[in-house]
Each structure stands twice: as structure tokens, then as C-alpha cells.
């Protein structure tokens, strides 16, 4: 009975993202019907001539579809990175931004908006500074030529604090008419400007990072047992920690550079995954990707239809993640893994 239940859960995790993505193509202020969406997708894939109005094709193919795809990738990458870090640090209260990648990306984006005010430079600076923040956190943790998890966390706290201060400085120096609103909006997170170009730019680091975590997910099980146990089983802890951190950083930085700062996904989703499939990272990592993709696309749909203007993703994910975090603190009594 338990095996059959697991099979149904696995099937649901495979099918749910596809169904939610398809349904999301209908959601929005401009009405498009099932037959129209199906015909547009079929014509675009087969390069056949589509006799539907051009505005219908634009809404479905150029606005909603890239937004759904990018939302699925961003949510999945943040959830996978959060699950990997929770296993690595043996602490259910850490998230994908624990090593400062979100704060670093935020400062990079703010700096690019002030200096260049172009989309490509914003993506590039956000990605570069997100990676730089994690590198600095790792270097701080190597003060004593070791890489204990507590030093990694402390390094992340220090770097996040510094980059948060730099973000505040950038907002203080920014032009209050044009630059400051752009910085604030970016920091709140959004997929409103998602295009296939964004998928092409950020897709490579997201796919590389996620694929790397999927490939070494069994090693996260060993690392979560502790350094001594991992050494006893023949695992090079320093090397494998570096691999996990590098892959999670690529996935998170790639996601954050195109979506802005979207919090709580990397904290909440892995716990929902554990409730469904357990603690085995061989199953939890892919399950987290599926759940994260579903969650962020649904939240984005909600943000598009709740009010006349879109609600930023960071606001909605915080409204969901905050109460769940309180529940988690109560359940774990503020403890660790």
C-alpha cells in the first residue's frame, strides 16, 4: 500500500508542473480560450500558419509562455538549492540565500541600474555579484583552513550584512525619479518582463547548477551525517561541500538575476517535499524542483489576477513563508536538523 502511494506521489510530481504551466497560459486580464491556446502552441511548434489574431499569439507565445517557463525554472532552482543547503548544513532553517547570494545579486542589480540602466547589464551584474558573495562567504569560512558548516553560515551572515548595507547605499545615491523605483521594484521580485531571451541568458547556469545537484544528490545524504562519518565512508568532505555550494550557487544566482529577490521558496518548499517523500535527498532534490516550479508559477498567477496592477513575487512568497516559518520554529523548537 505504501509503495502504491509513493508511486502516485511520484506521478503527481511529474504531471503537476506540466498541468499548472498549461493552465497558467489562460490566466490573465486578456481572455484566451482553450482551443486558441492549443492552436497557437501547435502552430508555433510545427511552424504552421496560424489564422488567429496576432494579439492572441503575442499574449500566449511571447508573454505568458516565457513567463511560465521562467517561473518554473526559478522556483525549481531556488527549491533545489534550499534542499541541498539544508542537507549540507544539517539545519532545516536555512535557505538558498544563506551564503549571501541574494544580497550580492541585489547589490549587483542596483549598481547596474545606477551605472548602465540596461537589462543585460542588470542580469550580468546580479549574477556576478551573487557568485562573488558566495565566494567571499567561502573564503571567510576558510580562515582556519577548514570548512566547518558553522563557519560557512557565519560567513554568509557577514557577507549578507555587508551587501545589504551596500544596497541601502545604492538606493540612497540613486536618482529618486527613475533609478530608485527600478531598484526597489527589482528587489521585490517579478517575472513581468520575462521573455525567451531571459531564459536563454539565465537558463545555462540554472540548468548546470540543477543538473550538478541532481548528479551528486546521494553525496548530500552522506554529508548530512557529519564530517567524521563522511570521512569514514571515503568521502572528501571539503571537495564535495565545494561541489554542492558551487552547483547551488549557479542555480540560485541564475534564478535571482532574472527574477529579482524571491524569498522563502528555498526554505518552505523542501519541507513540503519532506512531508511527501521523506528525507532521502535522492528523491527529495527532484521532488523539490517539481514543487518549487508549481509553487512559484501559482504565486505568479495569483499576483497577476489579485489586483489591477501586479503584486511582486517577494511579497506573496513572504506572506506564505512567514507563517510557515513560525510553524517550523515551533515544531523544531529552534533546533537544528
Secondary structure as UniProt FT lines:
FT   HELIX           2..24
FT   TURN            25..26
FT   HELIX           34..46
FT   HELIX           54..57
FT   HELIX           58..64
FT   HELIX           65..89
FT   TURN            92..93
FT   TURN            96..99
FT   HELIX           101..115
FT   HELIX           119..141
FT   TURN            142..144
FT   HELIX           149..173
FT   TURN            176..178
FT   HELIX           179..188
FT   TURN            192..193
FT   HELIX           196..215
FT   HELIX           217..223
FT   TURN            224..225
FT   HELIX           227..232
FT   TURN            233..234
FT   HELIX           237..259
FT   HELIX           265..277
FT   HELIX           281..305
FT   HELIX           313..332
FT   TURN            333..334
//
